[in-house]
Amino acid sequence: MADDAHGPSIGPSVAEILASHAAGTGSPTKTAARVADAIAARGDDGTWLSTVPRGQLLAAAEEIEKRPGARTLPLYGVPFGVKDSIDVAGVPTTLACPDYAYVATSTAPAVQRLLDAGALYVGKTSLDQFATGLNGTRTPHPIPRSVYGSDLISGGSSSGSALAVALGQVPFAVATDTAGSGRVPAALNGVIGYKPSRGLISTVGLVPACKSLDCISVMAGSIDDVDRVFGVMAGRDDRDPWSRDRGPRYAGCPIRVGLPPAEELEFFGDSAMRDAHMAFRAQVSRVGTVVEVSLEPFLAAGALLYQGPWVAERLVVFGDFLAAQPDSIHPVVREILQGGQKYTAVDTFAALQRLAELKATVDRLWRTTDVLVVPTIGTTFTVPEVLAAPIECNTKLGHYTHFGNLLDLLGIAIPLGTTPDGRPFSAMLLGAAQTDDTVLQFAANLLDEPREPSYPAPATSTAEELV
């Protein structure tokens, strides 16, 4: 495995790869060879659970080159990885549990859209087993580490998807985010983790963690890459009961930015992370109009996720396997699944009613706020620290992410640099459902990225939703 690194080494962007393919200075085959070499050079570092063999990858790239009109495809020859809880036909879906694995007979629609757009599938990325965890250590395979070194965790559950981008192996990767699984590893590896509004990307072909909360997400190195990939992946799917349309495009109005009172922010004693975030907050007013927003209803909703009956929803998919083969499951994951067995129907309805109250409170806040800015994570952990206290550390990692899907929010984790001791820090931008374009615009503003409209404006001047 390569020596300890000290930060991300983002490779060519989607735009740069497309430009090289169009100009003839590069080609899908040359790009495939570069990716295969980069992955081989790292060895088995826990980023990938399976990859397309080099010869087959080059052959797939050649096939893309031979397609009619190939050069006009929006992702012509752009390589990508897929989290190993999402189906790709003919490839094992393992969820980091070898005894659970099966060979998929069809490809998830979200992934198929990428393939149809000319993207080059490279392989399956690692994850916390059954997508249960935010730290990346709950796996029978090699435990991945953050690109920042010092034995820092990679974050999870989409650990491999973040690392594949941060290591410069692929410009984007498909991930998932039920409780922060896409945003936490993005924060720990210095990349962008975009969890769209639920239902904008089909979850058909995703093995559910909590089906009512699951969301397919995107890891990338820039907002432009996110826009390009999301523009391909988003779309209604009648087979997905949560599927819905994108909301209105950003209208160009001043963006109202919600900031919680400083005393409501939690950094778990990590003064360096606090100082970094507070310094960033001081700069936010230059790109938006600041309003104060209390975090209390958000955090109250987040507490329901693992201290309430949503844990039991994981048993819908994994309950039979837990009963039949408990020893095949990672001990920490097994403990979490078994914890779901204690909840009753009364518990469930009580939690649903409480969540409805909190959601109504939060919905009212969006009348005066467009984007809420919080830390993505309050602190970092090393692998030994997580192994010593797996539940406690994981809960702290999800402090700012657990409530996202429960409250029907979208979220974007953006990298902001490092603390004086060399650890990554990241901010998370949250918005109401179907305000994705506004929040993406704000992210681009913060990162000083120019941004073109990510999809066509409506034919009328009203704020109608787009099909």
C-alpha positions as CSV (number, residue, x, y, z in Angstrom):
1,M,0.0,0.0,0.0
2,A,1.1,3.5,-0.7
3,D,2.7,5.6,2.1
4,D,0.7,7.7,4.5
5,A,-0.8,10.7,2.7
6,H,-1.6,14.1,4.0
7,G,-4.6,15.3,2.1
8,P,-6.6,14.7,-1.1
9,S,-5.0,14.4,-4.5
10,I,-8.0,15.2,-6.7
11,G,-7.4,14.0,-10.3
12,P,-8.7,15.4,-13.5
13,S,-12.3,16.7,-13.3
14,V,-15.1,15.5,-15.4
15,A,-14.8,18.6,-17.6
16,E,-11.0,18.1,-18.0
17,I,-11.5,14.4,-19.0
18,L,-14.2,15.3,-21.5
19,A,-12.0,18.0,-23.0
20,S,-9.0,15.7,-23.4
21,H,-11.2,13.1,-25.0
22,A,-12.7,15.7,-27.4
23,A,-9.4,17.1,-28.3
24,G,-7.7,13.8,-28.9
25,T,-5.0,14.4,-26.4
26,G,-6.7,11.6,-24.3
27,S,-9.2,8.9,-24.9
28,P,-11.5,6.7,-22.9
29,T,-8.9,3.9,-23.3
30,K,-6.0,6.0,-22.1
31,T,-8.1,7.2,-19.2
32,A,-9.0,3.6,-18.3
33,A,-5.4,2.6,-18.3
34,R,-4.5,5.5,-16.0
35,V,-7.2,4.5,-13.6
36,A,-6.2,0.9,-13.6
37,D,-2.6,1.8,-12.9
38,A,-3.5,4.2,-10.1
39,I,-5.6,1.6,-8.3
40,A,-2.9,-1.1,-8.8
41,A,-0.3,1.2,-7.3
42,R,-2.2,1.6,-4.1
43,G,-2.8,-2.1,-3.6
44,D,-5.5,-3.4,-1.3
45,D,-5.9,-0.3,0.9
46,G,-9.6,-0.8,1.6
47,T,-10.9,1.6,-1.0
48,W,-12.3,-1.0,-3.5
49,L,-14.0,-4.3,-2.8
50,S,-13.9,-5.3,-6.4
51,T,-12.6,-3.7,-9.7
52,V,-13.0,-4.5,-13.3
53,P,-9.8,-6.4,-14.4
54,R,-7.5,-4.2,-16.4
55,G,-8.1,-5.9,-19.8
56,Q,-11.8,-5.8,-19.4
57,L,-11.7,-2.2,-18.3
58,L,-9.8,-1.2,-21.4
59,A,-12.2,-3.3,-23.6
60,A,-15.2,-1.5,-22.0
61,A,-13.5,1.8,-22.8
62,E,-13.0,0.8,-26.4
63,E,-16.7,-0.2,-26.6
64,I,-17.6,3.3,-25.5
65,E,-15.4,4.8,-28.1
66,K,-17.2,2.8,-30.8
67,R,-20.7,3.9,-29.9
68,P,-22.5,6.0,-32.5
69,G,-22.2,9.7,-31.5
70,A,-20.0,8.7,-28.5
71,R,-18.2,12.0,-28.3
72,T,-21.5,13.8,-27.7
73,L,-22.3,11.8,-24.6
74,P,-22.3,13.9,-21.5
75,L,-20.0,11.6,-19.6
76,Y,-18.0,10.1,-22.5
77,G,-15.4,7.8,-21.1
78,V,-15.5,9.3,-17.6
79,P,-14.6,6.7,-15.0
80,F,-16.5,6.2,-11.8
81,G,-17.0,3.8,-8.8
82,V,-20.2,2.5,-7.2
83,K,-20.7,1.7,-3.5
84,D,-21.1,-2.0,-2.9
85,S,-24.7,-1.8,-1.8
86,I,-25.9,-0.8,-5.3
87,D,-26.5,-3.3,-8.0
88,V,-24.5,-3.6,-11.2
89,A,-25.5,-6.5,-13.5
90,G,-23.2,-9.4,-13.4
91,V,-21.2,-8.1,-10.4
92,P,-21.5,-9.3,-6.8
93,T,-23.3,-7.0,-4.4
94,T,-21.7,-7.8,-1.0
95,L,-22.5,-5.0,1.4
96,A,-19.1,-5.9,3.0
97,C,-20.6,-9.2,4.2
98,P,-19.3,-12.2,2.1
99,D,-22.0,-14.6,3.3
100,Y,-24.8,-12.1,2.2
101,A,-23.4,-11.5,-1.3
102,Y,-25.3,-12.2,-4.5
103,V,-24.6,-11.5,-8.1
104,A,-26.9,-8.8,-9.4
105,T,-29.1,-9.6,-12.4
106,S,-29.8,-6.0,-13.3
107,T,-28.2,-2.6,-12.9
108,A,-29.7,0.1,-10.6
109,P,-31.4,2.7,-12.8
110,A,-29.2,5.5,-11.3
111,V,-26.1,3.6,-12.4
112,Q,-27.6,2.7,-15.8
113,R,-28.2,6.4,-16.5
114,L,-24.5,6.9,-16.0
115,L,-23.6,4.1,-18.3
116,D,-26.0,5.3,-21.0
117,A,-24.3,8.7,-20.7
118,G,-21.0,7.1,-21.6
119,A,-19.5,6.8,-18.2
120,L,-17.0,4.0,-17.5
121,Y,-17.7,1.6,-14.6
122,V,-14.5,0.8,-12.7
123,G,-15.7,-1.2,-9.7
124,K,-17.4,-1.4,-6.3
125,T,-16.2,0.7,-3.4
126,S,-16.0,-0.3,0.2
127,L,-18.5,0.5,3.0
128,D,-19.4,-0.1,6.6
129,Q,-21.1,-3.5,6.5
130,F,-24.8,-3.3,5.6
131,A,-24.2,0.5,5.3
132,T,-24.5,0.6,9.1
133,G,-22.0,3.1,10.4
134,L,-20.3,6.5,9.8
135,N,-16.7,5.5,10.4
136,G,-15.5,3.0,7.9
137,T,-14.2,0.4,10.4
138,R,-17.1,-2.0,10.4
139,T,-15.8,-4.3,7.7
140,P,-14.2,-7.8,7.5
141,H,-11.9,-6.3,4.8
142,P,-8.9,-4.0,5.2
143,I,-10.0,-0.9,7.2
144,P,-9.5,2.2,5.0
145,R,-7.8,5.3,6.4
146,S,-8.4,9.0,5.6
147,V,-6.1,10.5,3.0
148,Y,-5.0,12.9,5.8
149,G,-3.0,10.1,7.4
150,S,-2.2,9.9,11.1
151,D,-4.4,6.8,11.3
152,L,-7.6,8.9,10.9
153,I,-10.7,7.0,10.0
154,S,-12.0,7.3,6.5
155,G,-15.6,7.9,7.6
156,G,-18.5,5.7,6.4
157,S,-20.5,4.1,5.4
158,S,-19.5,5.3,1.9
159,S,-15.8,5.1,2.8
160,G,-14.5,3.8,-0.5
161,S,-16.5,6.2,-2.6
162,A,-14.9,9.2,-0.9
163,L,-11.4,7.7,-1.0
164,A,-11.6,6.8,-4.7
165,V,-12.2,10.5,-5.4
166,A,-9.8,11.9,-2.9
167,L,-7.0,9.6,-4.2
168,G,-7.6,11.0,-7.7
169,Q,-8.5,7.5,-9.1
170,V,-11.9,8.6,-10.4
171,P,-13.5,12.1,-10.6
172,F,-16.8,11.0,-9.0
173,A,-18.3,8.0,-7.2
174,V,-21.8,6.9,-6.4
175,A,-22.5,6.7,-2.7
176,T,-25.5,6.5,-0.4
177,D,-26.5,8.7,2.5
178,T,-29.2,7.5,5.0
179,A,-27.8,9.2,8.1
180,G,-24.6,10.9,6.9
181,S,-23.0,8.1,5.1
182,G,-22.1,10.3,2.2
183,R,-21.3,13.5,4.0
184,V,-19.1,12.2,6.8
185,P,-16.5,10.4,4.6
186,A,-16.5,13.4,2.3
187,A,-15.6,15.6,5.3
188,L,-12.8,13.3,6.4
189,N,-11.2,13.0,3.0
190,G,-11.5,16.6,1.7
191,V,-14.0,16.1,-1.1
192,I,-17.6,17.2,-1.8
193,G,-20.4,14.9,-0.6
194,Y,-23.8,15.8,-2.1
195,K,-26.9,14.2,-0.6
196,P,-29.8,15.4,-2.8
197,S,-33.4,15.7,-1.7
198,R,-34.7,12.2,-1.3
199,G,-36.4,10.8,-4.4
200,L,-34.6,12.9,-7.0
201,I,-32.3,9.9,-7.7
202,S,-34.0,6.5,-7.9
203,T,-33.1,4.1,-5.1
204,V,-34.3,1.0,-7.1
205,G,-31.4,-1.5,-7.1
206,L,-30.0,-0.2,-3.8
207,V,-30.1,-2.7,-0.9
208,P,-31.9,-0.7,1.7
209,A,-30.5,0.3,5.1
210,C,-33.7,2.2,6.1
211,K,-35.8,2.3,3.0
212,S,-37.9,5.2,4.0
213,L,-34.8,7.3,4.5
214,D,-32.3,6.0,2.0
215,C,-30.8,8.3,-0.5
216,I,-28.2,7.8,-3.3
217,S,-25.6,10.5,-3.2
218,V,-22.5,11.7,-5.2
219,M,-18.9,12.2,-4.2
220,A,-16.9,14.6,-6.4
221,G,-14.0,17.0,-6.4
222,S,-16.0,20.1,-7.5
223,I,-19.5,21.5,-7.7
224,D,-19.3,21.4,-11.5
225,D,-18.6,17.7,-11.4
226,V,-21.6,17.3,-9.0
227,D,-23.8,19.2,-11.4
228,R,-22.7,17.2,-14.4
229,V,-23.2,13.8,-12.7
230,F,-26.5,14.7,-10.9
231,G,-27.9,16.1,-14.1
232,V,-27.5,12.6,-15.6
233,M,-28.6,10.6,-12.5
234,A,-31.7,12.6,-11.5
235,G,-35.0,11.6,-12.9
236,R,-38.4,10.2,-12.0
237,D,-38.7,6.4,-11.6
238,D,-42.2,5.0,-11.1
239,R,-40.7,1.9,-9.5
240,D,-39.5,4.0,-6.6
241,P,-42.4,5.1,-4.4
242,W,-40.4,8.0,-3.0
243,S,-39.5,9.3,-6.5
244,R,-40.2,13.0,-7.2
245,D,-39.2,15.9,-9.5
246,R,-36.4,18.4,-9.1
247,G,-37.5,21.7,-7.6
248,P,-37.2,25.2,-9.2
249,R,-33.8,26.4,-10.4
250,Y,-32.0,29.0,-8.4
251,A,-33.7,32.3,-9.1
252,G,-30.8,34.6,-8.6
253,C,-32.1,36.2,-5.4
254,P,-29.9,36.9,-2.4
255,I,-29.4,33.7,-0.4
256,R,-30.5,33.9,3.3
257,V,-28.1,31.9,5.4
258,G,-29.1,30.4,8.7
259,L,-26.4,30.2,11.4
260,P,-27.1,28.6,14.8
261,P,-26.1,30.4,17.9
262,A,-22.4,29.6,18.7
263,E,-23.4,28.1,22.1
264,E,-25.6,25.5,20.3
265,L,-22.6,24.1,18.3
266,E,-20.9,20.9,19.7
267,F,-17.3,20.1,19.0
268,F,-16.8,17.5,21.7
269,G,-13.9,19.3,23.3
270,D,-12.1,19.7,19.9
271,S,-11.0,23.4,20.2
272,A,-9.1,23.3,16.9
273,M,-12.2,22.2,15.0
274,R,-14.3,24.9,16.8
275,D,-11.8,27.6,15.9
276,A,-11.7,26.5,12.3
277,H,-15.4,26.5,11.9
278,M,-15.9,29.8,13.7
279,A,-13.4,31.5,11.5
280,F,-15.3,30.1,8.4
281,R,-18.6,31.4,9.8
282,A,-17.1,34.9,10.1
283,Q,-16.7,34.9,6.3
284,V,-20.2,33.6,5.4
285,S,-21.9,37.0,5.4
286,R,-19.9,38.0,2.3
287,V,-21.9,35.5,0.2
288,G,-25.3,35.7,1.9
289,T,-27.7,37.4,4.3
290,V,-27.2,35.9,7.7
291,V,-30.1,35.0,10.0
292,E,-30.0,33.1,13.4
293,V,-31.6,29.7,13.4
294,S,-31.8,27.4,16.4
295,L,-30.5,23.9,16.0
296,E,-32.7,22.5,18.8
297,P,-35.5,21.0,16.6
298,F,-32.9,19.5,14.2
299,L,-30.9,17.8,16.9
300,A,-34.1,16.5,18.6
301,A,-35.1,14.9,15.3
302,G,-31.6,13.4,14.9
303,A,-31.8,11.8,18.4
304,L,-34.8,9.8,17.1
305,L,-32.8,7.9,14.5
306,Y,-30.7,5.6,16.7
307,Q,-32.6,6.1,19.9
308,G,-35.9,5.4,18.3
309,P,-37.6,2.7,16.1
310,W,-36.0,3.5,12.8
311,V,-33.2,1.1,13.8
312,A,-35.9,-1.6,13.5
313,E,-36.5,-0.7,9.8
314,R,-33.1,-2.3,9.0
315,L,-34.6,-5.6,10.1
316,V,-37.0,-5.5,7.2
317,V,-34.1,-6.4,4.9
318,F,-31.6,-8.0,7.3
319,G,-33.8,-9.6,9.9
320,D,-33.9,-13.1,8.3
321,F,-30.2,-13.1,7.7
322,L,-29.6,-12.0,11.3
323,A,-31.7,-14.9,12.6
324,A,-30.1,-17.5,10.3
325,Q,-26.5,-16.4,10.3
326,P,-25.7,-14.0,13.1
327,D,-22.0,-15.0,13.2
328,S,-21.6,-13.8,9.6
329,I,-22.3,-10.2,10.7
330,H,-19.7,-7.8,12.1
331,P,-20.2,-7.7,15.9
332,V,-21.0,-4.0,16.1
333,V,-23.4,-4.2,13.2
334,R,-25.0,-7.3,14.8
335,E,-25.5,-5.4,18.1
336,I,-27.2,-2.5,16.3
337,L,-29.5,-4.8,14.4
338,Q,-30.4,-6.8,17.5
339,G,-31.2,-3.5,19.2
340,G,-34.0,-2.9,16.7
341,Q,-35.9,-5.9,18.0
342,K,-36.9,-4.2,21.2
343,Y,-39.2,-1.5,19.6
344,T,-43.0,-1.9,19.6
345,A,-45.7,-0.5,17.3
346,V,-46.5,2.0,20.1
347,D,-42.9,3.2,20.1
348,T,-43.1,3.6,16.3
349,F,-46.2,5.7,16.3
350,A,-45.0,7.8,19.2
351,A,-41.8,8.6,17.3
352,L,-43.6,9.3,14.1
353,Q,-45.9,11.8,15.9
354,R,-42.9,13.5,17.6
355,L,-41.1,13.7,14.3
356,A,-44.1,15.3,12.6
357,E,-44.1,18.0,15.3
358,L,-40.4,18.7,14.8
359,K,-40.7,18.7,11.1
360,A,-43.5,21.3,11.3
361,T,-41.2,23.5,13.4
362,V,-38.3,23.1,11.0
363,D,-40.5,23.7,7.9
364,R,-41.5,27.1,9.4
365,L,-37.8,28.1,9.6
366,W,-37.4,27.8,5.9
367,R,-39.8,30.7,5.4
368,T,-36.9,33.0,6.3
369,T,-33.9,30.9,5.6
370,D,-32.6,29.3,2.3
371,V,-29.5,27.5,3.6
372,L,-28.5,26.3,7.1
373,V,-24.7,26.1,7.7
374,V,-23.3,23.8,10.3
375,P,-20.1,21.7,10.7
376,T,-20.2,18.4,8.9
377,I,-18.5,16.8,11.8
378,G,-17.6,18.2,15.2
379,T,-14.4,16.2,15.6
380,T,-12.3,13.4,14.1
381,F,-11.2,10.0,15.4
382,T,-8.4,7.6,14.7
383,V,-9.1,3.9,13.9
384,P,-8.0,2.7,17.4
385,E,-10.3,5.3,19.0
386,V,-13.3,4.0,17.1
387,L,-12.5,0.4,17.6
388,A,-12.3,1.1,21.4
389,A,-15.6,3.0,21.5
390,P,-17.5,2.1,18.3
391,I,-21.0,3.3,19.3
392,E,-20.0,6.5,21.1
393,C,-17.7,7.7,18.4
394,N,-20.2,6.9,15.7
395,T,-22.9,8.9,17.5
396,K,-20.6,11.9,17.7
397,L,-19.8,11.7,14.0
398,G,-23.5,11.8,13.2
399,H,-24.4,14.7,15.4
400,Y,-25.0,17.1,12.5
401,T,-26.1,14.5,9.9
402,H,-28.6,12.1,11.6
403,F,-31.5,14.5,11.2
404,G,-31.2,15.2,7.5
405,N,-33.4,12.6,5.9
406,L,-35.8,12.4,8.8
407,L,-36.6,16.1,8.3
408,D,-36.6,15.7,4.4
409,L,-33.6,17.9,3.9
410,L,-30.8,18.0,1.3
411,G,-27.2,18.3,2.4
412,I,-23.8,19.2,0.9
413,A,-20.5,18.7,2.7
414,I,-17.8,21.0,1.4
415,P,-14.1,20.9,2.2
416,L,-12.6,24.0,3.8
417,G,-9.0,23.1,4.5
418,T,-7.3,21.8,7.6
419,T,-6.9,22.6,11.3
420,P,-3.4,23.7,12.5
421,D,-2.7,20.1,13.4
422,G,-3.4,18.9,9.8
423,R,-6.9,17.4,10.2
424,P,-9.6,18.1,7.6
425,F,-12.6,20.4,8.5
426,S,-15.7,20.7,6.5
427,A,-19.0,22.7,6.5
428,M,-22.4,21.2,5.7
429,L,-25.0,23.2,3.8
430,L,-28.6,22.1,4.4
431,G,-31.8,23.1,2.7
432,A,-35.5,22.2,2.5
433,A,-36.5,19.4,0.1
434,Q,-36.3,20.3,-3.6
435,T,-34.3,23.5,-3.1
436,D,-31.2,21.7,-4.3
437,D,-30.2,24.2,-7.0
438,T,-30.1,27.1,-4.6
439,V,-28.0,25.2,-2.1
440,L,-25.6,24.0,-4.8
441,Q,-25.3,27.6,-5.9
442,F,-24.4,28.7,-2.4
443,A,-21.8,25.9,-2.2
444,A,-20.3,27.1,-5.5
445,N,-20.3,30.7,-4.1
446,L,-18.4,29.6,-1.0
447,L,-15.9,27.6,-3.0
448,D,-15.5,30.5,-5.5
449,E,-16.6,28.2,-8.4
450,P,-18.3,29.7,-11.4
451,R,-21.5,27.8,-12.0
452,E,-23.7,27.5,-15.1
453,P,-27.4,26.7,-14.7
454,S,-27.5,23.0,-14.0
455,Y,-30.7,22.3,-15.9
456,P,-33.1,24.3,-18.1
457,A,-35.1,27.2,-16.7
458,P,-38.9,26.8,-16.7
459,A,-40.8,28.1,-19.7
460,T,-42.7,30.5,-17.5
461,S,-41.5,33.0,-14.9
462,T,-43.4,31.3,-12.1
463,A,-41.6,29.0,-9.5
464,E,-43.3,25.9,-10.9
465,E,-41.4,22.6,-10.4
466,L,-39.7,21.1,-13.4
467,V,-40.5,17.7,-14.8
